[in-house]
Amino acid sequence: MEVLVLKTNVTSKQKAEQLRAVFDNHQSIEKWSVDIEDCDKVLRIEAQNGFGIKEAVALMQLQGFYGNELED
């Protein structure tokens, strides 16, 4: 299991809903959430091994968003 944490530009629940169609239907993604209250608008993804930051960012870009890995 991979846990990915990204800084994003997802600023509202409505915008987070735009990601739902992509993330909910992706076979490698088990769970995901966006904390729009956090200053970094943190996206947290729990995914199967082999699904990484590059894949997450590519899916976000399909919906017009950006994401960068958030370091510890």
C-alpha atoms as an extended CHARMM CRD file, in Angstrom:
* protein
*
        72  EXT
         1         1  MET       CA              0.0000000000        0.0000000000        0.0000000000  PROA      1               0.0000000000
         2         2  GLU       CA              1.2980000000        3.4470000000       -0.9510000000  PROA      2               0.0000000000
         3         3  VAL       CA              0.2690000000        6.5910000000        0.9220000000  PROA      3               0.0000000000
         4         4  LEU       CA              0.7360000000        9.7220000000       -1.1660000000  PROA      4               0.0000000000
         5         5  VAL       CA              0.4680000000       13.2420000000        0.2270000000  PROA      5               0.0000000000
         6         6  LEU       CA              0.3070000000       16.1860000000       -2.1640000000  PROA      6               0.0000000000
         7         7  LYS       CA             -0.0320000000       19.9470000000       -1.9600000000  PROA      7               0.0000000000
         8         8  THR       CA             -2.7780000000       21.0060000000       -4.3910000000  PROA      8               0.0000000000
         9         9  ASN       CA             -4.8060000000       23.9090000000       -5.7190000000  PROA      9               0.0000000000
        10        10  VAL       CA             -8.1600000000       22.2580000000       -4.8650000000  PROA      10              0.0000000000
        11        11  THR       CA             -9.8610000000       25.0770000000       -2.9560000000  PROA      11              0.0000000000
        12        12  SER       CA            -13.4640000000       23.9500000000       -2.4700000000  PROA      12              0.0000000000
        13        13  LYS       CA            -15.7070000000       20.9330000000       -2.0430000000  PROA      13              0.0000000000
        14        14  GLN       CA            -17.0820000000       21.5430000000       -5.5170000000  PROA      14              0.0000000000
        15        15  LYS       CA            -13.5910000000       21.3680000000       -6.9940000000  PROA      15              0.0000000000
        16        16  ALA       CA            -12.8190000000       18.2320000000       -4.9930000000  PROA      16              0.0000000000
        17        17  GLU       CA            -15.9430000000       16.6730000000       -6.5180000000  PROA      17              0.0000000000
        18        18  GLN       CA            -14.3520000000       17.1110000000       -9.9530000000  PROA      18              0.0000000000
        19        19  LEU       CA            -11.6540000000       14.6630000000       -8.8600000000  PROA      19              0.0000000000
        20        20  ARG       CA            -14.1940000000       12.0920000000       -7.6950000000  PROA      20              0.0000000000
        21        21  ALA       CA            -14.9380000000       10.7650000000      -11.1920000000  PROA      21              0.0000000000
        22        22  VAL       CA            -11.2530000000       10.1450000000      -11.8290000000  PROA      22              0.0000000000
        23        23  PHE       CA            -10.1200000000        8.8890000000       -8.4160000000  PROA      23              0.0000000000
        24        24  ASP       CA            -13.1880000000        6.8300000000       -7.4550000000  PROA      24              0.0000000000
        25        25  ASN       CA            -13.0030000000        4.8650000000      -10.7030000000  PROA      25              0.0000000000
        26        26  HSD       CA             -9.2490000000        4.2280000000      -10.7150000000  PROA      26              0.0000000000
        27        27  GLN       CA             -8.4940000000        0.5920000000       -9.9310000000  PROA      27              0.0000000000
        28        28  SER       CA             -5.2850000000        1.3600000000       -7.9900000000  PROA      28              0.0000000000
        29        29  ILE       CA             -6.7840000000        3.9660000000       -5.6310000000  PROA      29              0.0000000000
        30        30  GLU       CA             -8.2830000000        2.5580000000       -2.4290000000  PROA      30              0.0000000000
        31        31  LYS       CA             -9.1270000000        5.8170000000       -0.5830000000  PROA      31              0.0000000000
        32        32  TRP       CA             -8.5410000000        9.5130000000       -1.0960000000  PROA      32              0.0000000000
        33        33  SER       CA             -9.4180000000       12.8060000000        0.5560000000  PROA      33              0.0000000000
        34        34  VAL       CA             -8.7060000000       16.5180000000        0.2050000000  PROA      34              0.0000000000
        35        35  ASP       CA             -8.3360000000       18.8140000000        3.2130000000  PROA      35              0.0000000000
        36        36  ILE       CA             -9.4820000000       22.1510000000        1.7950000000  PROA      36              0.0000000000
        37        37  GLU       CA             -9.1220000000       23.7930000000        5.2210000000  PROA      37              0.0000000000
        38        38  ASP       CA             -5.3570000000       23.1670000000        5.2810000000  PROA      38              0.0000000000
        39        39  CYS       CA             -3.1930000000       25.9540000000        3.8270000000  PROA      39              0.0000000000
        40        40  ASP       CA             -1.6390000000       23.4020000000        1.4270000000  PROA      40              0.0000000000
        41        41  LYS       CA             -5.0280000000       21.9530000000        0.3560000000  PROA      41              0.0000000000
        42        42  VAL       CA             -3.6260000000       18.4970000000        1.0920000000  PROA      42              0.0000000000
        43        43  LEU       CA             -4.6510000000       15.5380000000       -1.0390000000  PROA      43              0.0000000000
        44        44  ARG       CA             -4.0570000000       12.1590000000        0.6210000000  PROA      44              0.0000000000
        45        45  ILE       CA             -4.2610000000        9.0120000000       -1.4850000000  PROA      45              0.0000000000
        46        46  GLU       CA             -4.0460000000        5.4080000000       -0.3250000000  PROA      46              0.0000000000
        47        47  ALA       CA             -3.2190000000        3.2980000000       -3.3630000000  PROA      47              0.0000000000
        48        48  GLN       CA             -1.8560000000       -0.0480000000       -4.3970000000  PROA      48              0.0000000000
        49        49  ASN       CA              1.8950000000       -0.4050000000       -4.8070000000  PROA      49              0.0000000000
        50        50  GLY       CA              3.0570000000        0.9210000000       -8.1520000000  PROA      50              0.0000000000
        51        51  PHE       CA              0.7550000000        3.9550000000       -8.1230000000  PROA      51              0.0000000000
        52        52  GLY       CA              2.8940000000        6.9850000000       -7.3740000000  PROA      52              0.0000000000
        53        53  ILE       CA              3.0990000000       10.7590000000       -7.3570000000  PROA      53              0.0000000000
        54        54  LYS       CA              3.5150000000       10.9830000000      -11.1470000000  PROA      54              0.0000000000
        55        55  GLU       CA              0.3140000000        9.0310000000      -11.7160000000  PROA      55              0.0000000000
        56        56  ALA       CA             -1.6010000000       11.0970000000       -9.1550000000  PROA      56              0.0000000000
        57        57  VAL       CA             -0.4250000000       14.3900000000      -10.6750000000  PROA      57              0.0000000000
        58        58  ALA       CA             -1.3300000000       13.2000000000      -14.1780000000  PROA      58              0.0000000000
        59        59  LEU       CA             -4.8780000000       12.3420000000      -13.0530000000  PROA      59              0.0000000000
        60        60  MET       CA             -5.2090000000       15.7400000000      -11.3670000000  PROA      60              0.0000000000
        61        61  GLN       CA             -4.0280000000       17.5250000000      -14.4920000000  PROA      61              0.0000000000
        62        62  LEU       CA             -6.7810000000       15.8180000000      -16.4830000000  PROA      62              0.0000000000
        63        63  GLN       CA             -9.2320000000       17.7810000000      -14.3210000000  PROA      63              0.0000000000
        64        64  GLY       CA             -7.2710000000       21.0570000000      -14.4750000000  PROA      64              0.0000000000
        65        65  PHE       CA             -5.5490000000       20.8520000000      -11.0830000000  PROA      65              0.0000000000
        66        66  TYR       CA             -1.9400000000       20.6830000000      -10.0040000000  PROA      66              0.0000000000
        67        67  GLY       CA             -0.2720000000       18.7520000000       -7.2340000000  PROA      67              0.0000000000
        68        68  ASN       CA              3.2090000000       18.5050000000       -5.7870000000  PROA      68              0.0000000000
        69        69  GLU       CA              4.5360000000       15.9500000000       -3.3350000000  PROA      69              0.0000000000
        70        70  LEU       CA              4.3970000000       17.2970000000        0.1940000000  PROA      70              0.0000000000
        71        71  GLU       CA              7.5780000000       16.4100000000        2.0480000000  PROA      71              0.0000000000
        72        72  ASP       CA              7.5560000000       15.4110000000        5.7320000000  PROA      72              0.0000000000
